[in-house]
Amino acid sequence: MIELTIRLTDEQLVQIAGRTAELLPERSPAAVAREPLLTVGELAEMLAVTPDWVRRHQAALGAFRLSEGGGRNPIRFRASDVERFLAERRLKPRQYAQPGDWRKDENWCLG
């Protein structure tokens, strides 16, 4: 067994405790539950798309239906779920042998 002793000043302990307190609430399940929910209109504005686009992609965006049954039930979205959706779809740069080869690639913009 290896033992290690570290001596910290009071100021260092305060900094560590402060930073820990900042990080823990963000990651706790309770904090996620308190995250404000976005409406279709708010999310459409945030993504610069139409509300119809948001409705067509509601399942992939992680929508919550607020009441039972079909029809015009209100749906809401968590920003963190939308961020995850976007991260999964981030385009990756392609590597081409020669400059300008991207012009020959029919799918150059699809990542």
C-alpha positions in Angstrom: 0.0 0.0 0.0 1.2 3.5 -0.9 0.5 6.4 1.4 0.7 10.0 0.3 0.3 13.1 2.4 -0.6 16.4 0.7 -0.6 19.7 2.6 -3.0 22.3 1.4 -3.4 25.8 2.6 -6.8 27.1 3.8 -7.1 29.1 0.6 -6.5 26.0 -1.6 -9.2 24.1 0.4 -11.7 26.9 -0.1 -11.0 26.9 -3.8 -11.4 23.2 -4.1 -14.6 23.2 -2.1 -16.0 26.1 -4.1 -15.3 24.5 -7.4 -16.7 21.2 -6.2 -19.9 22.9 -5.1 -20.2 24.6 -8.6 -19.8 21.3 -10.4 -22.0 18.9 -8.4 -25.4 20.6 -8.8 -25.0 20.6 -12.6 -24.5 16.9 -12.8 -27.0 15.7 -10.2 -30.2 14.1 -11.4 -32.1 16.7 -9.4 -30.5 19.5 -11.5 -31.5 17.8 -14.7 -35.0 17.5 -13.5 -35.1 21.2 -12.7 -33.8 22.1 -16.2 -36.4 24.4 -17.9 -38.3 22.8 -20.7 -38.5 24.4 -24.1 -41.6 24.8 -26.2 -41.7 23.9 -29.9 -41.5 27.6 -30.8 -38.6 28.3 -28.5 -36.6 25.3 -29.8 -37.4 26.2 -33.4 -36.1 29.7 -32.8 -33.0 28.4 -31.0 -32.1 26.1 -33.9 -33.2 28.6 -36.6 -35.6 26.0 -38.1 -39.4 26.0 -38.5 -41.7 24.6 -35.8 -42.8 22.0 -38.3 -39.2 20.7 -38.5 -39.1 20.5 -34.7 -42.3 18.5 -34.7 -41.1 16.1 -37.4 -37.9 15.4 -35.4 -39.5 15.5 -32.0 -38.6 11.9 -31.1 -34.9 12.3 -32.1 -34.8 15.6 -30.2 -36.0 13.9 -27.0 -39.5 15.4 -26.7 -41.7 15.0 -23.7 -45.5 14.7 -24.2 -47.2 16.5 -21.3 -50.5 14.7 -21.4 -52.1 11.4 -22.4 -53.6 10.7 -25.8 -53.0 12.0 -29.3 -53.9 15.2 -31.0 -52.4 18.5 -30.1 -50.8 17.5 -26.8 -48.1 20.0 -25.8 -44.6 18.7 -26.1 -41.5 20.1 -24.5 -37.7 19.6 -24.8 -34.7 19.7 -22.5 -31.8 21.8 -23.8 -29.4 19.1 -22.7 -31.2 16.5 -24.8 -31.1 18.8 -27.8 -27.3 19.4 -27.2 -26.8 15.6 -27.3 -28.8 15.4 -30.5 -26.6 18.1 -32.1 -23.3 16.5 -30.8 -24.2 13.2 -32.4 -24.7 15.0 -35.8 -21.7 17.2 -35.8 -19.9 17.0 -39.1 -16.5 15.5 -39.2 -13.9 16.9 -41.6 -13.0 14.7 -44.5 -9.5 14.0 -45.6 -8.9 14.4 -49.3 -5.7 13.4 -51.2 -5.5 16.6 -53.2 -6.9 20.1 -52.5 -10.1 20.5 -54.4 -11.0 16.8 -54.4 -14.1 17.6 -52.4 -15.6 19.0 -55.6 -15.8 15.4 -56.9 -17.5 14.1 -53.8 -21.3 14.0 -54.2 -21.7 13.7 -50.4 -19.1 16.3 -49.3 -21.5 18.2 -47.1 -23.0 15.1 -45.4 -19.9 14.3 -43.2 
